[in-house]
Amino acid sequence: MTDETCQWQGWRQATERALYGPGGFYLRPEGPAGHFRTSVHASPLFAGAVARLLAEVAEELGTSEIDLVDVGAGRGELLTGVLNAIAHGGPSGGVPGGTPGGTTAGGLTVRAYAVERASRPAGLDPRVEWTDRLPRGVRGLVFANEWLDNVPVDVAEADSTGTARYVEVRADGSERLGGPVSGADAEWLARWWPLGEPGARAEIGRPRDDAWASAVASLAAGRAVAVDYAHVRENRPPFGSLTGFRAGREVPPVPDGSGDLTAHVALDACAAAGGGAGPHPAELVTQREALGRLGVSGGRPPLSLASADPAAYVRALSAAGEAAELTARGGLGDFLWLTQRVPGGATEPPGHGGY
C-alpha cells in the first residue's frame, strides 16, 4: 500500500479527494452519465417540466428575461434540454428563435448558467455560461438536480456506549471509529439525526445545509429548487445511506476515485438552513407530485387514438412510459423536491460570487 491508501481520513475529506481531487470521479471526461442515470437522462419530459417551471417563475416575477442556474450541471444535459424545449415552441407555446444572450420563444428570454467543477464540455450550446461559482443576483430559477447528495459529508457511528464518533476510512474502503463528534457537528446530530443504539450511523449534513443556504442566497428574486434522494427526521435510515455507483451498478463505497460516492440528503435540515419562513415557507413534495403539477403523468393515451392516428398513439404511449418512470413509486417518483421562494424587486444582471 502507498502512504495515501494507508492514510485514515474522515469520510468528508476522503470523498472530496475521490470525487473532486486530481483525477477525481466527477472531473473525468465521460461525466456522471457514464456511470448512472438521473431523471434528466431518463426522459426529455423532465427538461420540459423544468422549462414550464421556469415560465411560471418568469410570470411570478413579471418579466420576460429570466435566469436559469443549473447547480451540479454534469455536462450540461439539463440546460440543453430546457433550451431546446423553449426553442421548439416554448414551455407554453411560441415560435422557435434565439438571441446571443439566451434563447427566446413565446416572449421568454433565458440566460443559462451551468455551475460545475469539471471543465466545459466540447460542443455545449454557446448560450450556456459555464462557471465553477454560483452567480449572484439571480432573478429566476436556481435548480439543483442530484447535487446535494454529492456534497461530501462526514459519517458518524454510535459506539458500544452510545457515543457518536466520526467514522474514518482509507482509500481501500476500510473503516474504523475515530474521535467523538463535537462542536457544530454534534449540535447538528442532536437536532436533526440523534444516534442512540450502538452501531447506528448518520451522515452529518451540515456541509449540505451550508451549500444549499448559499444557493438560496444567490437569488435576488425567484425560486431555488433542490431535487434529490432524501429523507426527513421521521424516517432517517438507521444505518445511514452512504453508497457507491460504478458503471451503472450500486457498489460498496470506496473513496479511491473509481466510482461515485453518494448519500441521501436530510432535506428538512437544508430547508431550515435556506430560510423562507413567514409568507414564503419552504415546500417539500415528492417528484411524483411536483411533476404532476407541471403536466407530467404516466396515464396511458386513449385507445381510440390508436385507430384515429396510430403514429400519434405510439408517440403518446412512449411518453406515458417515460412519465411513468419519472413518477414511479419506489423509484424516481419518490425523490423529494425542496422549493424555496425569494421575493424581490429589480436588480442588476447576475455577477459571480463564491461556490
Buried (B, 14 or more C-beta within 10 A) or exposed (E): EEEEEEBEBBBBBBBBBBBBBEEBBBBEEEBBEEBBEBBBBBBBBBBBBBBBBBBBBBEEBEBEBBBBBBBBBBBBBBBBBBBBBBBEBBBBEBEEEBEEBBBBBBEBBBBBBBBBEBEBBEEBBEBBBBBEEBBBBBBBBBBBBBBBBBBBBBBBBBEEEEBBBBBBBBBEBEBEBBEEBEEEBBEBBEEBBEBEEEEBBBBBBBBBBEBBBBBBBBBBBBBBBBBBBBBBEEEBBEEBBBBBBBEEEEBEBBBBBBBBBBBBBBBBBBBBBBBBEEEBEBBBBBBBBBBBEBEBBBEEBEEEBBEEEEEEBEEBEEBBEBBBBBBBEEBBBBBBBBBBBBEBEEEEEBEBEEB
